[in-house]
Amino acid sequence: MADAMEQLYQQVILDHSRERHGAGEIDPFDGESFQVNPTCGDEVRLRVRLDHADGPPRIAAIGWVGQGCSISQASLSVLNDLVTGQDIQAVDRLNETFRELMHNRGHDLDAPKQESLEDAAAFVGVARYPARIKCALLGWMALRDALAHALTAEPSQKEDS
């Protein structure tokens, strides 16, 4: 059974590395971050646009351009699907849960946390390879940094026509 799950997880990662959800630049944007994994050279420029209407800020859109291994590219794609539309507190919880998964040495988290990650749970096997953890976390680090910039800057100027 474990082999079947591992194959499914590998397929999820391969699918996301080919069909890169959120890939491409967005403009306007509220925050931007450029991150490089010095270990392998993977890099990403991630931009985030927030929606400030109706309560706490939500992620309206994420756009990213980057290059790197299938793990870093798939992680960015999964991140896009998971956080777009979410409020900032939910995004922070997801970010922390993903980090916890990456530091859990290839073991699943408790069921509610594991389920909250949706396709990102597929990266559980990556955590067995310390050199790959930074690849999986690259986009999440960029998102955290871009949000920090977005939340301390003026909202983007959008056309009100």
C-alpha positions, -999 to +999 in steps of 0.1 A: +000+000+000+028+024+008+043+019-027+009+028-043+007+060-022+043+068-031+036+064-068+005+085-065+025+112-047+052+111-073+026+114-100+011+145-083+045+161-082+052+153-119+018+166-130+023+199-112+058+203-125+045+200-161+012+220-156+026+249-136-005+265-120+001+303-114+032+304-136+036+338-152+039+373-139+010+393-126+006+430-127-005+449-106+009+432-075+012+442-039+043+422-029+072+405-046+101+382-036+130+367-054+145+336-038+174+313-047+183+280-033+221+283-031+224+245-028+211+237-063+205+270-081+167+268-082+151+303-082+118+320-082+103+355-085+069+354-069+043+382-069+012+384-048-019+405-052-042+410-022-079+416-020-086+439+009-124+440+005-148+422+029-126+416+060-091+405+064-068+405+033-071+375+010-047+363-017-064+374-049-036+361-072-002+347-072+022+348-102+056+333-104+085+328-128+114+306-120+135+277-129+146+246-111+139+210-104+105+193-107+102+195-069+105+233-066+083+239-097+056+215-085+057+230-050+050+264-065+021+251-085+006+233-055+011+264-034-008+285-059-038+262-058-037+259-021-035+296-011-053+316-038-085+329-023-074+322+013-071+349+040-037+357+054-042+338+086-051+306+067-021+311+045+002+314+075-013+282+090-008+263+057+028+276+054+036+264+089+019+230+083+039+226+051+072+235+069+062+210+096+057+183+069+091+191+054+108+187+088+089+154+097+115+132+080+091+116+056+063+108+081+027+119+077+013+146+100-018+140+120-049+135+097-064+170+099-031+187+092-023+162+064-057+168+048-054+206+051-024+204+027-044+187-001-019+180-030+009+195-009+008+163+012+024+146-018+057+162-007+059+139+024+085+117+007+106+147-002+113+152+035+133+120+035+160+138+014+174+167+033+189+182+001+155+184-014+137+201+015+149+235+004+136+228-031+101+222-018+102+252+006+116+277-020+082+289-031+068+290+004+097+312+015+090+335-014+053+337-005+061+345+031+085+373+020+062+387-007+033+388+019+055+406+043+062+432+016+026+434+006+013+439+041+037+467+048+032+486+015+004+506+001-022+485-018-016+484-055-032+510-076-061+493-095-082+511-121-116+520-108-135+523-140 
